[in-house]
Amino acid sequence: GPLFLPALLIMMAVKFVIVVSYFMHLKFDNKLFSWMFYAGLFLAVGVYVAALGTFHFFLR
């Protein structure tokens, strides 16, 4: 359905935050490292959404 992809993106982001915060010990580390990982997450989601939008637009 139409909520499948947004639900997957939300679950991916939550899993990323959990793994980065706890298993990579960034929760107790310098905040600069956390911001670098979160910037990577937002960049990856942005590229993914742009690629999906491009395919959706050109495959019509």
C-alpha positions as CSV (number, residue, x, y, z in Angstrom):
1,G,0.0,0.0,0.0
2,P,0.9,3.7,0.0
3,L,2.3,3.5,3.6
4,F,4.6,0.6,3.0
5,L,7.7,2.7,1.9
6,P,7.3,5.4,4.5
7,A,7.0,2.8,7.2
8,L,10.2,1.1,6.0
9,L,12.0,4.4,6.0
10,I,10.9,5.1,9.5
11,M,11.9,1.7,10.8
12,M,15.3,2.0,9.0
13,A,16.0,5.4,10.7
14,V,15.0,4.0,14.1
15,K,17.2,1.0,13.7
16,F,20.1,3.2,12.6
17,V,19.7,5.4,15.7
18,I,19.6,2.4,18.0
19,V,22.7,0.8,16.4
20,V,24.7,4.0,16.3
21,S,23.8,5.1,19.8
22,Y,24.2,1.9,21.8
23,F,26.3,-0.6,19.9
24,M,28.8,2.0,18.6
25,H,28.8,3.8,21.9
26,L,28.1,7.2,20.4
27,K,25.5,7.9,23.1
28,F,28.3,8.7,25.6
29,D,30.8,10.0,23.0
30,N,31.4,13.5,21.6
31,K,28.3,14.9,20.0
32,L,30.2,15.8,16.8
33,F,30.5,12.1,16.0
34,S,26.7,11.6,16.5
35,W,26.0,14.6,14.2
36,M,28.2,13.1,11.5
37,F,26.4,9.8,11.6
38,Y,23.0,11.5,11.6
39,A,24.0,13.7,8.7
40,G,24.9,10.5,6.8
41,L,21.5,9.0,7.6
42,F,19.7,12.1,6.3
43,L,21.9,12.2,3.2
44,A,21.2,8.5,2.5
45,V,17.5,8.9,2.9
46,G,17.5,12.0,0.7
47,V,19.4,10.2,-2.0
48,Y,17.1,7.2,-1.8
49,V,13.9,9.3,-2.0
50,A,15.3,11.3,-4.9
51,A,16.2,8.1,-6.8
52,L,12.7,6.6,-6.1
53,G,11.1,9.9,-7.3
54,T,13.2,9.9,-10.4
55,F,12.3,6.3,-11.3
56,H,8.6,7.0,-10.5
57,F,8.7,10.1,-12.8
58,F,10.5,8.6,-15.7
59,L,8.8,5.2,-15.8
60,R,5.3,6.6,-16.2
